[in-house]
């Protein structure tokens, strides 16, 4: 279990003990693995309560909850939601029963590596629904209540280098949906700014997670700056640093956290 000294090392202005995120409740969609899990752990370290969604594995979700309880404050609560999502309405329909949500983190959505000529209509529909329409529908549903409380944070993840319109040889459908997330983030910043609701978009670089097989890991290392993949823990810390600021002057920003990646 982390020491109290480790918890206290986070300054209050960045959401450390007694800081901005204590007594806030975060909903992390896709929080049982990968970057979502790393963000959930970082939020717990800073005192937040967590509701963590997982899409398929009860075992992985329960393991995440155990870790959060070890990291978090004794006054925080940690709950889970296991729900496969095929359409945005699958999750949006459950929101009324989930309680107050102060922070939304959306780290869920399929990736597809395929040329345009081999991308089917079903592929386009699935990626558009889960990588773009899902975060948009969640934002639309949660924004009014956050605005009424005069505080809220939303964190979305784009794809690698989807901060601008670019050409992609092998993942155009995925990148198109993730590039659209930038429009959502900037629109939320404008609509929510006067009521204390902030939104941020993070575009991670080439990151190591448990979802990579060794062949893909080696392929990505060959493209990564210095031959090293990004660590999800460090990336999560950088994202939550931005999220935890008060006021959140970075709202509306699409931030590349890629270590200087170039293709």
Protein Blocks (a to p, Z undefined) as FASTA:
>chain_A
ZZfklmmmpcfklopahilknopacddehilgcjllmmmmmmmmnopacddddfkbmmlm
mmmmmmmmmmmcfkbccdddddddfbfklmmmmmmmnopafbdcdfedcdddddfklccf
klmmmmmmmmmmmmmmmmmmmmmmmmmnopacddddddehilbccddfklmmmmmmmmmm
mmmmmmmmmmmmmnopacddddddddddfkbcfklmmmmmmmpghhiacdfklmmmmmmm
mmmpccdfkgoiacddehopaZZ
